[in-house]
Each structure stands twice: as structure tokens, then as C-alpha cells.
Amino acid sequence: MQSLGIVLLLLAILLCPSSSRAQEVCFDDVVAGQMVVVLEQAKIAEQQLTIAAASNVELQQQVEILKGTVRLYEDQIVIYKNMVEMLNKISEAKDKLYEQELKAAKPSFTDKVRTNVFAGSIGVVLAVVAILLL
């Protein structure tokens, strides 16, 4: 319905004598020049707005990518913290194991007594054999 009204309005404008409209709308050269400048400025502003909108979309995409990167880094930090905790636990377990091995490697008092008694008995046997042979 609106398009029909617009078409009728355009036909009425086209059918009216153009000379009568030209007399009603007259501009001097200065005003016409100002209108052309304003129209050109509006066209330039529209182009700049289009470029700015495209840049804004691109920047929003970059922000989303950066947010994803930050999330990945945060996940990596959590993983590294867990790794450090695990390494600390492994280190503590190794320390305990080394302490146990060290305690096991040290001869106890009874081991020292046995070694000394055994060495002493061999010495006595060799001394007896030496006395018998001489």
C-alpha cells in the first residue's frame, strides 16, 4: 500500500511543470556550493562510519581470540601448579626412600660386632696355624 502511494507521488512530481518548481527553489552559488560540500562531507562520514564498523567487528574478533588465549594460559597455569605439587610429592618420596636406603646401608651395631668377631676368629686361626707350622 505504501509503495503505491510512493509511486503516485513520484508520478505527480514528474507530471508537474518543472519551471514552477524551479522558481520556488532557487539557490545562489554560495548556498549551492555549501550544500555540495555538506553532501560530500556526509558521504565521507558515511564511508568512515562503514570503515569504523568493520574495524570494530575485527577488534571484537581479536578480543574474543585474546580471551581464548587468556583462558588457555590460565589452564596452563593450573596444570603447571599441579605439576609442581606432584614433583614436590615425588621429591619428598625420593628423600624418604634415600633415607631408608642410607639407614639400610649403614652397618648396625650387631653387624659391626659380627664382622669384628669373624675377623678376630680368622686372625686366631691363622695365628694357631702359624704357631703349629713353626
Secondary structure, 3 states (H helix, E strand, C coil): CHHHHHHHHHHHHHHCCHHHHHHHCCCCHHHHHHHHHHHHHHHHHHHHHHHHHHHHHHHHHHHHHHHHHHHHHHHHHHHHHHHHHHHHHHHHHHHHHHHHHHHHHCCCHHHHHHHHHHHHHHHHHHHHHHHHHC
